[in-house]
Amino acid sequence: WQEWIEANLPTVERYYPGIRSPEAWVIIGRDSGLANPERRRLARRNVNMRGRVAVKTYDDVLRDAKAYVHALARALGGG
């Protein structure tokens, strides 16, 4: 999808103004089964691929969503 978006920017811009090179997410499962070396390897891979591809677990996505909702509530004066 990243290549297609970059190759078809005029079309993409009509529907999604401002989009240029979106980060892709690969969701790999839960993080409870990851050993410390695997966590470090995943963290290093995400640093190396920053801005292009992020490998996340379902738990990462849930934590990120909760943090976003909490920040949004605080910004709107609700918490």
Distance bins in CASP14 RR format, pairs under 12 A and 6 or more apart:
PFRMAT RR
TARGET T0000
AUTHOR 0000-0000-0000
RMODE 2
METHOD distances of the structure
MODEL  1
1 7 0 0 0 0 0 1 0 0 0 0 0
1 8 0 0 0 0 0 1 0 0 0 0 0
1 12 0 0 0 0 0 1 0 0 0 0 0
1 16 0 0 0 0 0 1 0 0 0 0 0
1 19 0 0 0 0 0 1 0 0 0 0 0
1 21 0 0 0 0 0 1 0 0 0 0 0
1 22 1 0 0 1 0 0 0 0 0 0 0
1 23 0 0 0 0 0 1 0 0 0 0 0
1 24 1 0 0 1 0 0 0 0 0 0 0
1 25 0 0 0 0 0 1 0 0 0 0 0
1 52 0 0 0 0 0 1 0 0 0 0 0
1 53 0 0 0 0 0 1 0 0 0 0 0
2 8 0 0 0 0 0 1 0 0 0 0 0
2 9 0 0 0 0 0 1 0 0 0 0 0
2 12 0 0 0 0 0 1 0 0 0 0 0
2 19 0 0 0 0 0 1 0 0 0 0 0
2 20 0 0 0 0 0 1 0 0 0 0 0
2 21 1 0 0 1 0 0 0 0 0 0 0
2 22 1 0 0 1 0 0 0 0 0 0 0
2 23 0 0 0 0 1 0 0 0 0 0 0
2 24 1 0 1 0 0 0 0 0 0 0 0
2 25 0 0 0 0 0 1 0 0 0 0 0
2 49 0 0 0 0 0 1 0 0 0 0 0
2 51 0 0 0 0 1 0 0 0 0 0 0
2 52 1 0 0 1 0 0 0 0 0 0 0
2 53 0 0 0 0 1 0 0 0 0 0 0
3 9 0 0 0 0 0 1 0 0 0 0 0
3 12 0 0 0 0 0 1 0 0 0 0 0
3 21 0 0 0 0 1 0 0 0 0 0 0
3 22 0 0 0 0 0 1 0 0 0 0 0
3 24 0 0 0 0 0 1 0 0 0 0 0
3 52 0 0 0 0 0 1 0 0 0 0 0
4 11 0 0 0 0 1 0 0 0 0 0 0
4 12 0 0 0 0 1 0 0 0 0 0 0
4 19 0 0 0 0 0 1 0 0 0 0 0
4 21 0 0 0 0 0 1 0 0 0 0 0
4 22 0 0 0 0 0 1 0 0 0 0 0
4 24 0 0 0 0 0 1 0 0 0 0 0
5 11 0 0 0 0 1 0 0 0 0 0 0
5 12 1 0 1 0 0 0 0 0 0 0 0
5 13 0 0 0 0 1 0 0 0 0 0 0
5 15 0 0 0 0 0 1 0 0 0 0 0
5 16 0 0 0 0 1 0 0 0 0 0 0
5 18 0 0 0 0 0 1 0 0 0 0 0
5 19 1 0 0 1 0 0 0 0 0 0 0
5 20 0 0 0 0 1 0 0 0 0 0 0
5 21 1 0 0 1 0 0 0 0 0 0 0
5 22 1 0 0 1 0 0 0 0 0 0 0
5 23 0 0 0 0 0 1 0 0 0 0 0
5 24 0 0 0 0 0 1 0 0 0 0 0
6 12 0 0 0 0 1 0 0 0 0 0 0
6 13 0 0 0 0 0 1 0 0 0 0 0
6 19 0 0 0 0 1 0 0 0 0 0 0
6 20 1 0 0 1 0 0 0 0 0 0 0
6 21 1 0 0 1 0 0 0 0 0 0 0
6 22 0 0 0 0 1 0 0 0 0 0 0
6 52 0 0 0 0 0 1 0 0 0 0 0
7 21 0 0 0 0 0 1 0 0 0 0 0
8 14 0 0 0 0 0 1 0 0 0 0 0
8 15 0 0 0 0 0 1 0 0 0 0 0
8 16 0 0 0 0 0 1 0 0 0 0 0
8 19 0 0 0 0 0 1 0 0 0 0 0
9 15 0 0 0 0 0 1 0 0 0 0 0
9 16 0 0 0 0 1 0 0 0 0 0 0
9 17 0 0 0 0 0 1 0 0 0 0 0
9 18 0 0 0 0 1 0 0 0 0 0 0
9 19 0 0 0 0 1 0 0 0 0 0 0
9 20 1 0 0 1 0 0 0 0 0 0 0
9 21 0 0 0 0 1 0 0 0 0 0 0
9 22 0 0 0 0 0 1 0 0 0 0 0
10 16 0 0 0 0 0 1 0 0 0 0 0
10 17 0 0 0 0 0 1 0 0 0 0 0
10 19 0 0 0 0 0 1 0 0 0 0 0
11 19 0 0 0 0 0 1 0 0 0 0 0
12 18 0 0 0 0 1 0 0 0 0 0 0
12 19 1 0 1 0 0 0 0 0 0 0 0
12 20 0 0 0 0 1 0 0 0 0 0 0
12 21 0 0 0 0 0 1 0 0 0 0 0
12 22 0 0 0 0 1 0 0 0 0 0 0
13 19 1 0 0 1 0 0 0 0 0 0 0
13 20 0 0 0 0 1 0 0 0 0 0 0
16 22 0 0 0 0 1 0 0 0 0 0 0
20 51 0 0 0 0 0 1 0 0 0 0 0
21 51 1 0 0 1 0 0 0 0 0 0 0
21 52 1 0 0 1 0 0 0 0 0 0 0
21 53 0 0 0 0 0 1 0 0 0 0 0
22 51 0 0 0 0 1 0 0 0 0 0 0
22 52 0 0 0 0 1 0 0 0 0 0 0
22 53 0 0 0 0 0 1 0 0 0 0 0
22 54 0 0 0 0 0 1 0 0 0 0 0
23 46 0 0 0 0 0 1 0 0 0 0 0
23 49 0 0 0 0 1 0 0 0 0 0 0
23 50 0 0 0 0 1 0 0 0 0 0 0
23 51 1 0 1 0 0 0 0 0 0 0 0
23 52 1 0 0 1 0 0 0 0 0 0 0
23 53 1 0 0 1 0 0 0 0 0 0 0
23 54 1 0 1 0 0 0 0 0 0 0 0
23 55 0 0 0 0 0 1 0 0 0 0 0
23 56 0 0 0 0 0 1 0 0 0 0 0
24 46 0 0 0 0 0 1 0 0 0 0 0
24 49 0 0 0 0 1 0 0 0 0 0 0
24 50 0 0 0 0 0 1 0 0 0 0 0
24 51 0 0 0 0 1 0 0 0 0 0 0
24 52 1 0 0 1 0 0 0 0 0 0 0
24 53 1 0 1 0 0 0 0 0 0 0 0
24 54 1 0 0 1 0 0 0 0 0 0 0
24 55 0 0 0 0 1 0 0 0 0 0 0
24 56 0 0 0 0 0 1 0 0 0 0 0
25 46 0 0 0 0 0 1 0 0 0 0 0
25 49 0 0 0 0 0 1 0 0 0 0 0
25 51 0 0 0 0 0 1 0 0 0 0 0
25 52 0 0 0 0 0 1 0 0 0 0 0
25 53 1 0 0 1 0 0 0 0 0 0 0
25 54 1 0 1 0 0 0 0 0 0 0 0
25 55 1 0 0 1 0 0 0 0 0 0 0
25 56 1 0 1 0 0 0 0 0 0 0 0
25 57 0 0 0 0 0 1 0 0 0 0 0
25 58 0 0 0 0 0 1 0 0 0 0 0
25 60 0 0 0 0 1 0 0 0 0 0 0
25 61 1 0 0 1 0 0 0 0 0 0 0
25 64 0 0 0 0 0 1 0 0 0 0 0
26 42 0 0 0 0 0 1 0 0 0 0 0
26 45 0 0 0 0 0 1 0 0 0 0 0
26 46 0 0 0 0 0 1 0 0 0 0 0
26 49 0 0 0 0 1 0 0 0 0 0 0
26 52 0 0 0 0 0 1 0 0 0 0 0
26 53 1 0 0 1 0 0 0 0 0 0 0
26 54 1 0 0 1 0 0 0 0 0 0 0
26 55 1 0 1 0 0 0 0 0 0 0 0
26 56 1 0 0 1 0 0 0 0 0 0 0
26 57 0 0 0 0 0 1 0 0 0 0 0
26 58 0 0 0 0 0 1 0 0 0 0 0
26 60 0 0 0 0 0 1 0 0 0 0 0
26 61 0 0 0 0 0 1 0 0 0 0 0
27 53 0 0 0 0 0 1 0 0 0 0 0
27 54 0 0 0 0 1 0 0 0 0 0 0
27 55 0 0 0 0 1 0 0 0 0 0 0
27 56 1 0 1 0 0 0 0 0 0 0 0
27 57 1 0 0 1 0 0 0 0 0 0 0
27 58 1 0 0 1 0 0 0 0 0 0 0
27 59 0 0 0 0 0 1 0 0 0 0 0
27 60 0 0 0 0 1 0 0 0 0 0 0
27 61 1 0 0 1 0 0 0 0 0 0 0
27 62 0 0 0 0 0 1 0 0 0 0 0
27 64 0 0 0 0 0 1 0 0 0 0 0
28 34 0 0 0 0 1 0 0 0 0 0 0
28 38 0 0 0 0 0 1 0 0 0 0 0
28 39 0 0 0 0 0 1 0 0 0 0 0
28 41 0 0 0 0 0 1 0 0 0 0 0
28 42 0 0 0 0 1 0 0 0 0 0 0
28 45 0 0 0 0 0 1 0 0 0 0 0
28 46 0 0 0 0 0 1 0 0 0 0 0
28 53 0 0 0 0 0 1 0 0 0 0 0
28 54 0 0 0 0 0 1 0 0 0 0 0
28 55 1 0 1 0 0 0 0 0 0 0 0
28 56 1 0 0 1 0 0 0 0 0 0 0
28 57 1 0 1 0 0 0 0 0 0 0 0
28 58 0 0 0 0 1 0 0 0 0 0 0
28 59 0 0 0 0 0 1 0 0 0 0 0
28 60 0 0 0 0 1 0 0 0 0 0 0
28 61 0 0 0 0 0 1 0 0 0 0 0
29 42 0 0 0 0 0 1 0 0 0 0 0
29 55 0 0 0 0 0 1 0 0 0 0 0
29 56 0 0 0 0 1 0 0 0 0 0 0
29 57 1 0 1 0 0 0 0 0 0 0 0
29 58 1 0 1 0 0 0 0 0 0 0 0
29 59 1 0 0 1 0 0 0 0 0 0 0
29 60 0 0 0 0 1 0 0 0 0 0 0
29 61 0 0 0 0 1 0 0 0 0 0 0
29 62 0 0 0 0 0 1 0 0 0 0 0
30 56 0 0 0 0 0 1 0 0 0 0 0
30 57 1 0 1 0 0 0 0 0 0 0 0
30 58 1 0 1 0 0 0 0 0 0 0 0
30 59 1 0 1 0 0 0 0 0 0 0 0
30 60 0 0 0 0 1 0 0 0 0 0 0
30 61 0 0 0 0 0 1 0 0 0 0 0
30 62 0 0 0 0 1 0 0 0 0 0 0
30 63 0 0 0 0 0 1 0 0 0 0 0
31 38 0 0 0 0 1 0 0 0 0 0 0
31 39 1 0 0 1 0 0 0 0 0 0 0
31 42 0 0 0 0 1 0 0 0 0 0 0
31 43 0 0 0 0 0 1 0 0 0 0 0
31 55 0 0 0 0 0 1 0 0 0 0 0
31 56 0 0 0 0 1 0 0 0 0 0 0
31 57 1 1 0 0 0 0 0 0 0 0 0
31 58 1 0 0 1 0 0 0 0 0 0 0
31 59 1 0 1 0 0 0 0 0 0 0 0
31 60 1 0 0 1 0 0 0 0 0 0 0
31 61 0 0 0 0 0 1 0 0 0 0 0
31 62 0 0 0 0 0 1 0 0 0 0 0
31 63 0 0 0 0 1 0 0 0 0 0 0
32 38 0 0 0 0 0 1 0 0 0 0 0
32 39 0 0 0 0 0 1 0 0 0 0 0
32 57 0 0 0 0 1 0 0 0 0 0 0
32 58 0 0 0 0 0 1 0 0 0 0 0
32 59 1 0 0 1 0 0 0 0 0 0 0
32 60 0 0 0 0 0 1 0 0 0 0 0
33 39 0 0 0 0 1 0 0 0 0 0 0
33 42 0 0 0 0 0 1 0 0 0 0 0
33 57 0 0 0 0 1 0 0 0 0 0 0
33 58 0 0 0 0 0 1 0 0 0 0 0
33 59 0 0 0 0 1 0 0 0 0 0 0
34 40 0 0 0 0 1 0 0 0 0 0 0
34 41 0 0 0 0 1 0 0 0 0 0 0
34 42 1 0 0 1 0 0 0 0 0 0 0
34 43 0 0 0 0 0 1 0 0 0 0 0
34 55 0 0 0 0 0 1 0 0 0 0 0
34 56 0 0 0 0 0 1 0 0 0 0 0
34 57 1 0 0 1 0 0 0 0 0 0 0
34 58 0 0 0 0 0 1 0 0 0 0 0
34 59 0 0 0 0 1 0 0 0 0 0 0
34 60 0 0 0 0 0 1 0 0 0 0 0
35 41 0 0 0 0 1 0 0 0 0 0 0
35 42 0 0 0 0 0 1 0 0 0 0 0
36 42 0 0 0 0 0 1 0 0 0 0 0
36 43 0 0 0 0 0 1 0 0 0 0 0
37 43 0 0 0 0 0 1 0 0 0 0 0
37 44 0 0 0 0 0 1 0 0 0 0 0
38 44 0 0 0 0 0 1 0 0 0 0 0
38 45 0 0 0 0 0 1 0 0 0 0 0
38 55 0 0 0 0 0 1 0 0 0 0 0
38 57 0 0 0 0 0 1 0 0 0 0 0
39 45 0 0 0 0 0 1 0 0 0 0 0
39 46 0 0 0 0 0 1 0 0 0 0 0
39 55 0 0 0 0 0 1 0 0 0 0 0
39 57 0 0 0 0 1 0 0 0 0 0 0
39 59 0 0 0 0 0 1 0 0 0 0 0
39 60 0 0 0 0 0 1 0 0 0 0 0
40 46 0 0 0 0 0 1 0 0 0 0 0
40 47 0 0 0 0 0 1 0 0 0 0 0
41 47 0 0 0 0 0 1 0 0 0 0 0
41 48 0 0 0 0 0 1 0 0 0 0 0
41 55 0 0 0 0 1 0 0 0 0 0 0
42 48 0 0 0 0 0 1 0 0 0 0 0
42 49 0 0 0 0 0 1 0 0 0 0 0
42 53 0 0 0 0 0 1 0 0 0 0 0
42 54 0 0 0 0 1 0 0 0 0 0 0
42 55 1 0 1 0 0 0 0 0 0 0 0
42 56 0 0 0 0 1 0 0 0 0 0 0
42 57 0 0 0 0 1 0 0 0 0 0 0
42 59 0 0 0 0 0 1 0 0 0 0 0
42 60 0 0 0 0 1 0 0 0 0 0 0
43 49 0 0 0 0 0 1 0 0 0 0 0
43 50 0 0 0 0 0 1 0 0 0 0 0
43 54 0 0 0 0 0 1 0 0 0 0 0
43 55 0 0 0 0 1 0 0 0 0 0 0
43 56 0 0 0 0 0 1 0 0 0 0 0
43 57 0 0 0 0 0 1 0 0 0 0 0
43 60 0 0 0 0 0 1 0 0 0 0 0
44 50 0 0 0 0 0 1 0 0 0 0 0
44 55 0 0 0 0 0 1 0 0 0 0 0
45 52 0 0 0 0 0 1 0 0 0 0 0
45 53 0 0 0 0 1 0 0 0 0 0 0
45 54 0 0 0 0 1 0 0 0 0 0 0
45 55 1 0 0 1 0 0 0 0 0 0 0
45 56 0 0 0 0 0 1 0 0 0 0 0
46 52 0 0 0 0 0 1 0 0 0 0 0
46 53 0 0 0 0 1 0 0 0 0 0 0
46 54 1 0 1 0 0 0 0 0 0 0 0
46 55 1 0 0 1 0 0 0 0 0 0 0
46 56 0 0 0 0 1 0 0 0 0 0 0
46 57 0 0 0 0 0 1 0 0 0 0 0
46 60 0 0 0 0 1 0 0 0 0 0 0
47 53 0 0 0 0 0 1 0 0 0 0 0
47 54 0 0 0 0 0 1 0 0 0 0 0
47 55 0 0 0 0 0 1 0 0 0 0 0
48 54 0 0 0 0 0 1 0 0 0 0 0
48 55 0 0 0 0 0 1 0 0 0 0 0
49 55 1 0 0 1 0 0 0 0 0 0 0
49 56 0 0 0 0 0 1 0 0 0 0 0
54 60 0 0 0 0 1 0 0 0 0 0 0
54 61 0 0 0 0 0 1 0 0 0 0 0
54 64 0 0 0 0 0 1 0 0 0 0 0
55 61 0 0 0 0 0 1 0 0 0 0 0
56 62 0 0 0 0 1 0 0 0 0 0 0
56 63 0 0 0 0 1 0 0 0 0 0 0
56 64 1 0 0 1 0 0 0 0 0 0 0
56 65 0 0 0 0 0 1 0 0 0 0 0
57 63 0 0 0 0 1 0 0 0 0 0 0
57 64 0 0 0 0 0 1 0 0 0 0 0
58 64 0 0 0 0 0 1 0 0 0 0 0
58 65 0 0 0 0 0 1 0 0 0 0 0
59 65 0 0 0 0 0 1 0 0 0 0 0
59 66 0 0 0 0 0 1 0 0 0 0 0
60 66 0 0 0 0 0 1 0 0 0 0 0
60 67 0 0 0 0 0 1 0 0 0 0 0
61 67 0 0 0 0 0 1 0 0 0 0 0
61 68 0 0 0 0 0 1 0 0 0 0 0
62 68 0 0 0 0 0 1 0 0 0 0 0
62 69 0 0 0 0 0 1 0 0 0 0 0
63 69 0 0 0 0 0 1 0 0 0 0 0
63 70 0 0 0 0 0 1 0 0 0 0 0
64 70 0 0 0 0 0 1 0 0 0 0 0
64 71 0 0 0 0 0 1 0 0 0 0 0
65 71 0 0 0 0 0 1 0 0 0 0 0
65 72 0 0 0 0 0 1 0 0 0 0 0
66 72 0 0 0 0 0 1 0 0 0 0 0
66 73 0 0 0 0 0 1 0 0 0 0 0
67 73 0 0 0 0 0 1 0 0 0 0 0
67 74 0 0 0 0 0 1 0 0 0 0 0
68 74 0 0 0 0 0 1 0 0 0 0 0
68 75 0 0 0 0 0 1 0 0 0 0 0
69 75 0 0 0 0 0 1 0 0 0 0 0
69 76 0 0 0 0 0 1 0 0 0 0 0
69 78 0 0 0 0 0 1 0 0 0 0 0
69 79 0 0 0 0 0 1 0 0 0 0 0
70 76 0 0 0 0 0 1 0 0 0 0 0
70 77 0 0 0 0 0 1 0 0 0 0 0
70 78 0 0 0 0 1 0 0 0 0 0 0
70 79 1 0 0 1 0 0 0 0 0 0 0
71 77 0 0 0 0 0 1 0 0 0 0 0
71 78 0 0 0 0 0 1 0 0 0 0 0
71 79 0 0 0 0 1 0 0 0 0 0 0
72 78 0 0 0 0 1 0 0 0 0 0 0
72 79 0 0 0 0 1 0 0 0 0 0 0
73 79 1 0 1 0 0 0 0 0 0 0 0
END
